[in-house]
Amino acid sequence: MRLEGVSVTYEGAAGERNRALDDVTLSLEVGVTGLMGQTGSGKSTLLDVLAGVLPPDSGQLLVDGADALRGPGARALAASVGLVFQIPERQFFEATVEREVSFGLLARGMGAAKARERAGSALALMGLSLDELGHRSPFALSGGQQRRVAIASVLALRPALLLLDEPTAGLDPRARSACLAAVRAAAEDGATVVVASHDANALAAVADRVVALEAGRVTLDGPMRALLGDAGLMRAHGLEGACAARAASALRRAGIDVPGAPLTAEELASAIARGRAS
């Protein structure tokens, strides 16, 4: 998938025209791309364009070189994309969790028994039980449960393009780990995954690559470890690096040798030990 020169404008409160995306050119491949940026940088708008739900004012969205915004290309994109909104209840419309997670499968012609099995598996990936929650309204769940049901409803479809907007927000540690494991598993099964998140630690756990937006423009694009491990670079772009990277930077400023670019607590401890031994 490739975006070429994509721009999106919107009308502000005073009638002025503002650009949410400004001449974005970006290629996406199988694996996990972490999308970072401050609030208002254009992350959610970019996901909407990738999902085909927001036509850009200019530019192209290409899949295998074909136009994915109109005609057969648009229909192919719609059949292959799964989008999880930042506010999960916005995508709910069924009366029960089981019907919500099964809806897309049934709409694509899957039998009821197979759809129930797939729904149960998707919920289990998110640490939820179909037997316990299947009969309940998704609107009656806690915020964290709603987010996990929303993600499960998309995972059940096994989309080739998986787009998630702040998927770990509001999740407890166990649910967060389940979510990240499911995202990584989707990529390992061959999906192209884009995760928009402010959480550098979450992206450090799953991303292969990080793209940063500022005022609708791509300002960083590179391997996850190289970017999230550089606390100074992240600060220069108004972003936070992974906690371990920030701690390593602070230790170096205090005169402690911390080799490499640790991104987890375990990597940080190992780097400190190596530094002391050298």
N, C-alpha and C positions, 0 to 999 in steps of 0.2 A: 504494500500500500504506500502511496506517495501523495503528499500535499505539495502543490506547486503554486507559489505566489498567492496564497489564500489570505483574503482580508474580509473582516466582518465589521460593520459599523452599526451603532445603535443611537437612538435619540435620547439625550440627557433630559433631566428635569426642566431645564431652561430652554429646551428646544435645540440645543447645540448637538452636533454630530460628533460622536466619539468612536474611536476604533477599539474594538475588543480584540481583534487579531489584525496584525499589520504585516502583510507580505510574508507569510509563513511558508517556508519550504522545508519539508521534512519527510524522510523515508522511514517506514516502520517495517520490522521483520519479526519472525518468530522469536519469542522470548519476552521478557518483561522490561518495558520502558517505564521508568519513574518520571512523572511530570510534576515539576516543582514550580513555585512562584508565590509571591505574596497575594493576598486577597485582592481580586480585581485584575490580576495579571493576564487572564484569558484562559485559564486551565479548563474550566467547565465549558466554555464556548468551544474550545478546541475539541473536546470530547463529543460535543453535539454535532460538530461538523464531521468528525470521523464516523459517527454513527449514522450520518445521512439524514438527521432530523432538522438540521439547520443549514440551508443552502448559503454558501458564502456570497458576498457581494461581488467578489472577483476571485479568480484563481480556479484551480482544478483539484479534484480528488480522484485519484487514479488507482485502480486495482488491476494488477497484471497488465498495466498500460492502457486499460479501457476506462472511459468516463464512468464514474460510479455515482454521479449525481442525477442522471436521467436515463430513461430507457432501460434496456436489459441489464446494464451495469448497476443501476439503482436497485432493481429487483434482486439481483444477486447479492448486493451488499446487505439489503434488508434481511435476507435469509441466512446470513452468516454472522451477523453482529449481535452482541449482547451488551446492554448498557445498564449499569447500576447507578441510579441517581444519588446525589449527595444527601437528599432528604428521602429516605426509603419509602415512606408512606405515600409519596406522590405516585409511585408506580403500582400501588395496590388497587385492585378493583373487584376482587372476588370475595365471597363471603367467608371462606375458610382458608386456612393455611394450605391444606392439601390441594384445594382447587386452584389456589394462587400459584403454587409451585408447578402444578401439572398443566396449567392452562396452555402454555406454549407448546408443550409436547402433544397435547390432544389436538391443538389447532393444526399441527403438522401431520396429523393422521396416525399418531401412535395409538395403539390399543390401550384401553383403560388400565388393565392389569400391568402392562409394561410401563405405562406412565406413572402409576403409583409406585412401582419398584424404583424407577429412576428418581422420582421425587424424594423417596425415602433415602436413597443414597446421597443425593445432593444435600439434604438437610443434615444427614449424619456427618458429612464433610465439615459442616459448620457447627458441629457439636449439638445438634438438635434432634429430637425424636419425632418422627411422623406419628407414632402411636400416641404420644403425649400431647402434641400440639396440632395434629392434623385437623381436628374438628373445631378448633378455636378460630375466631376472627383475627386476621393479622393486625387489625386496627386496635385490638385489645391487648396486644403484647407490649412488653417493655421496649424502650428505644433500641437497646442492644439486640433484643430478639428480632425486632422488625428489620434491623439492618442485616442480620444473618439470614432471615427468610428472603429478603430482597436479593441478596447475593446467591442464595441457593436456587431461587427461581431462574436466575440467569445461568448458573453453572449446570443446571439440569439439561439445558439445551445444548451444552458442549459447543459453544460458538467458536468459529475460527478466529473471530476478532472479539476480544473481551475488554470492555472499557469500564473502569471503576473510578468513581469520584469519592475520595476520602473514605474508603471502605472500612478502615479500622477506627474511625472516630466513634467514641462512646462505647467501645468494646472493652470488657475486662480482659486481663492477661490471657486467660485460657481461650476465650473466644477470639482474641486478636491472633494468637498463635495458630488456631484452626483456620482462620481466614487467610493468613499469609501462606500457610501450607497448601491450601486449596488453590490459591493464585499461582504458586510455584508449580504445582502439579499440572495445572491447565497449560502452562507454557511448555512443560516437559512433554505433554501430550501433543504438542505441535501448534498451540494457539499463539496468536499475536496478542499480547496483553499490554494495555496502557493503564497505569495506576496514577491518578492525580492525588497527591498527598502533601501535607505540610510535615509529615512525620518522617524525618530522615532515617530514624532507626528502623522503621518499618520497611522503607525502601532498601536500606542496607541488607535486610534479610532476604529480599526477593528479587531485586532489580538487577538486570544485566547492564543497563544503560540509564543515564539520567539526562533529561532535557529540562532546562529552566526557561521560564518566560518572564519577561519584564515588559509591562505596558503593551502586551500583545505581540512582542517580538521574541524570537529565540535568541537567548544570550549565552547559554551554555549547552553543550551537547557532547557527551563523551562517556567512557566507561564508568560505571557506578563507583567502583573503588577509587578511581583517580579523582573523581569530583567530590564525593561525600567524605573522602579521607583528607581533603584539603580544607581545613577549618578556615584558614585565611581567605581562600578563594570564595568559599560560601558566604562568609561575612561581607565580603566586598560586593556581593550581589544581593545583600539583604536577606540571606537565607541562613538557616542553622544546619551545620553538618551533623553527622552522627555524634551521639554523646561521647563515645570513646575517642573520636577524633578531636573533639573540643578539649577533652581532658588531656589528651596527649600534647596538644598545642600549649595548654597552660603549664604542663610539667616541663616542657622544653624551655618555656620562658623563665621558669624557675631554676633552670640549669641542670635538669635531669635528662639524661639521654634516653630517648624513646625512639628506636629505629622503626622504619616502615610506616605504614598508614593503617593502624588498627581501627576497626569499625565496631567491635564488640568488646564487652568486658573481658572475655577470655583472651582475645587477641591483645588487648591493652596490657593485661597482666603478663602475658608471654613476652611482649615487646620490652616491658620494664625489666624483666628478668634478663633478657638478652643484653640490654643496655648496661646493666650492672656487671655482667660477666665479661663484657668486652673491655 
